[in-house]
Amino acid sequence: MFSLHVSGAKTTDSNRHKDLHLKVRAPIAAICQWFLTRPRPVKRVISLSVDVFAVCFALWLAFSLRLSTLFIPPSHQWWLFPAAVLLALPVFIKFGLYRAVIRYIGMDAIWAIIRAVLLFTLLFMALVLFAGPLAGVVPRTVFGINAILLLILTGGTRLLARWVFTRSSDVKRLNLRSRRHIPPVIIYGAGHAGAQLAAMLKMSNQLNPVAFIDDAPSLHKQVINGIVVHPFENLAALMDKYRVRDVLLAMPSLSRSARNEIIERLESYPVHVRTLPDFIDLAEGRISVSDIREVDIADLLGREPVAPQQDLLEANIRDKVVMVTGAGGSIGSELCRQIVRLSPRCLILFEINEFALYNIEQELRQTISDDALVVILGSVLDQARLNKVCRRFSVNTIYHAAAYKHVPMVEKNIREGLRNNVFGTLNCAQSAIECGVETFVLISTDKAVRPTNTMGASKRMAELVLQGLAADKQAHSHTRFTMVRFGNVLDSSGSVVPLFRQQIASGGPVTVTHPEIIRYFMTIPEAATLVIQAGALGQGGDVFVLDMGTPVKIVDLARRMIHLSGFTVRDSKHPDGDIEIIFTGLRHGEKLYEELLIGDNDTPTVHPKIMTANERIIPWDELGTILQDLEKAVIEDDYQAVRQLLCDHVDGYQPQCDIEDWLRPD
């Protein structure tokens, strides 16, 4: 009973002390809040007023310390005080002392104050020496003492204000915590980015940083922003102690492979892993809470992009008129983003989807002049419109990204899939020839290799069209046709990644078609960069394939995404898991794995990630007849004839769905 009574008394005293502490600091917090809510001009006037007082007081105190008495200026020296103010304020303004946000003041601002005070001191010395008898006797040591005092006052008041604002923010955080729970987080990475992130989180009141994790032994047990740095081995204990469900990766400059290793280490822990953007995306080292995002799927792959070759990037774009068909799609829009950075004379966006075209136009208007961006709403099936656009703007380069790429969708809509993918490509190619376009680049797919679906077969037919035209020198004089073939791109429309994210967010289940299905993956920006470079390598009729790295098991990708979202997989071994993975079976036309080459005859190029495929070409005279027969069969909805034509002329085509499925009405 006695021990319980003492413990209760201690708790009561502690609570009373805390309440008293908060009552004392509450008025200070209120004053700080009043100041922080003032308009910027009012804050600057207050800062100027404080500095006016500091300049006058520092000068008076310098005289007093030098003369060892309370200094009362004689009548001929009173003018020194307003003169010092009129001299100091322009110098302070010039050095940006009133542009810095006091709450975030750092060493850069302190260095600016030091330089401003030194310059003011030199100018004030020159003014007094120039004034001569008007200034009276001013001991030279006064200038040095004045400089030290002014530095202490101007720098000290700002640091004091920062400390007060920070402490008032702590009071606000304590009050908030009394009303609601702020989720605790652990920050992985105790470097500059981690320290900045911790400071921002403390100010934001959205997340509560409770510990740092870092692999550098020299940082262990160090304290940064009031937070202790721990080794990775302490993570489990820290999670239990603070009930942490979130880990924030604060290593923006780390390579993808190194980041992937850290993510793999975190996979076994039930935590939601989020990260900061790449280092180049952090403007001037500033980090905000909104910069925190989900782990980039590219980090899970650990794939390091190869630095682009600038001459290849610019060859078909700089000072040229460039047109992108399908400009609003995943690949098309990224091509447009990269093209505008390469200074084209004009960029033409050709797109059938009005909303997609509007979105990419609004985005690009921020970075390119109005007269250098042309927006065309149209279909690649309208050759007259293609001809008119190419002639009107004297197009030099076409990137043909317009295509239907969703395998099950095209399988159910064969007519439109073939018309758009095959004959849309033919229309664009013929327009390029008629209008003297220099370079034509087709965005192809790995599904064109030994296809098992209509979409893949249609893309291989599109490749054959360009190869046939390129081989027929009489059909054109100078248009270079190039095809670039690659696999899946992360976060594109129809990709499994956004689908998995949506399913995880809704609590599952996560759907995978087959436990053994594998795919090649590449980021959209890397794919677009390689497409542009491959287009510059082409001599005519080239089929380029991109090095997609190591294929990924889709079920493994799903598991990693579940783990990094802070959940566990529910299966027979873990019946109490959070999210289940279910297998739905392969869809019509879907393969367990994709290939990039029909044969084994690939040739390296000057770029380490781009190879040339050497494959069978159908002469244009023969191909023209095949295309006529295919068009007639498509128009007449004769899908049996369509299938037979594709089976006869597309190498390795083995349709998986029954002919009855083909005969369904589109």
Buried (B, 14 or more C-beta within 10 A) or exposed (E): EEEEEEEEEEEEEEEEEEEEEBEEBBEBBEEBBEBEEEEEEEBBEEBBEBBBEBBBBBBBBBBBBBEEEEBEBEEEBEEBBEBBBEBBBEBBBEBEBBEBEBBBBEEEBBEBBBEBBEBBBEBBBEBBEEBEEEBBEBEEEBBBBBBBBBBEBBBEBBBEBBEBBBBBBBBBBBEEEEEEEBEBBBBBBBBEBBBBBBBBBBBBBEBBBBBBBBBEEEBBEBEBBEBBBBBEEBBEEBBEEBEBBBBBBBBBBBEBEBBBEBBEEBBEBBBBBBBBEEEEEBEEEEBEEEBBEEBBBBBBBBBBBBEBBEEBBBBBBBEBBBBBBBBBBBBBBBBBBBBBEBEBBBBBBBBBBEEBBBBBBEEBEEEBEEEBBBBBEBBBBBBEBBBBBBEEBEBBBBBBBBBBBEBBBBBBBBBBBBBBBBBBBBBBBBBBBBBBBBBBBBBBBBBBBBBBBBBBBBBBBBBBBBBBBBBBEEBBEEBBBBBBBBBBBBBBEBBBBBEBBEBBEEEBBBBBBBEEBBBBBBBBBBBBBBBBBBBBBBEBBBBBBBBBBEBBBBBEBBBBBBBBBBBBBBEEEEEEBBBBBEEEEBBBBBBEEBBBBBEEEBEEBEBEBBBBBBBEBBEBEEBBEBBEBBBEBBEEEBBEBBBBBBEEBBBBBEBBBEEEBBEEEE
